[in-house]
């Protein structure tokens, strides 16, 4: 029996300014800590006592975190290090280590762990470099957490039998045998929802969160209350720039590379509908579906969308979801998706070059007329957040310009362009290691928007070249007359004014400063 008040405290770390620079003040989203909420509900269902601290949403200091931890006296502290972008599991490590160091300084006997994509990719590297961390989880952590908590009181020197972790045995980092991930048949049972009640109490705790600006139709008043949920886990596609499937790693290799591309798992449609009912009862209408590929399997998303469309609140929803561009070509299905309250689809277009798309494993794009698909989506009443990547293998100044030109022609209401990053856990990261390419020397360096950004480079392009192009393209797109005219017609002059203000925020880049 534990003498502690709380079994485990899940901490969602933050370093927003280091990650987003000046954009963090107003324009970047504040996402609910989706995985911390899922894990807290999971361990609670297994009979354990959890708490959650969200340092960004609560705007609390490391000293305040230390005070709260001292009050609760938990058996285990677990940092849950994910975030709103695929790179966040790495970039948020900066805030994690800062807070963990403060906690260790406050109480050297505190047992501190991490669940997140970065530690899943390079668990031994973390333990070799970060003395404030006692052990890390080597996949999504659902069952490994139960393994650890079942040993209360936990002996940090006797963790050899705990599957699914890496720890220090007599000072030497080692990886234990792998633990299984939650199978589809157990999703509703072992990941039974979100511990919304553990978020810091206000009139509505989800008022602490704000959506991306475009998701709220460039209206700041619609950004809160805001929530994010998942309907599935995993992804079937092996894009070389992505590390999403390191969450599924089930091996004991020192460096994990995204794999298990056929391992998607799903909550039942009825279960997800109930979760959305809970959110709407809390007054939430702006909702993100976090899945990497929501509109992939019709047998999964169509029943959910059909049931959602019958809800009275469906017409009030502002939801967005991800999809491959070659899975949204049926106007009939798009109509059902729109009636369900999905007003935005985020699409990875990546590049105007078919060859570059094939190089990064995007597959069937060669068979898709991108312009026609975007027009079909627009005709269905759904807006598009188009995502592009520059600096991918094979990119040149000419192909990057072609990608910008394509984006201007498509003229979607949402637009992102990222420099290619060798994210730990991705094939690009392995390629960079194998070829001795320059990698970021700080966690923040893996952020698309940070001062420290070091993009993946290939051919004659330098990191500074890629960043200069990307930042100029951002300004070019958001000030283009055709785009602003579309925004004016759809959302009004206030939205145009908001975009103009956002475009004035300039990112500083270390690589560019050093080339001046």
Secondary structure, 3 states (H helix, E strand, C coil): CCCCCCCEEEEECCCHHHHHCCHHHHCCCECCCHHHHHHHHHHHHCCCCEEEEEHHHHCCCHHHHHHHHHHHCCCEEEEEECCCCCCHHHHCHHHHHHHHHHHHHHCCCCCEEEEEHHHHHCHHHHHHHCCCCCEEECCCCHHHHHHHHCCCCCCCCCCCCCCCEEEEECCEEEECCCCCCCCHHHHHHHCCCCCHHHCCCCCCHHHHCECCCHHHCCCHHHCCCEEEECCEECCCCCCCCCCHHHHHCCCCCCCCCCCCCCCCEECCHHHHHHHHHHHHHCCCCEEEECCCCCCCCHHHHHHHHHHHHCCHHHHHCEEEEEECHHHCCCHHHHHHHHHCCEEEEEEEEECCCHHHHHHCCCHHHHHCCHHHHHHHHHHCCCEEEEEEEECCCCCCHHHHHHHHHHHHHHCCCEEEEEECCCCCCCHHHHHHHHHCCCCCCCHHHHCCCCCCCCCCCCCCCCHHHHHHHHHHHHHHHHCCHHHHHHHHHHHCHHHHHHHHHHHCCCCCCHHHHCCC
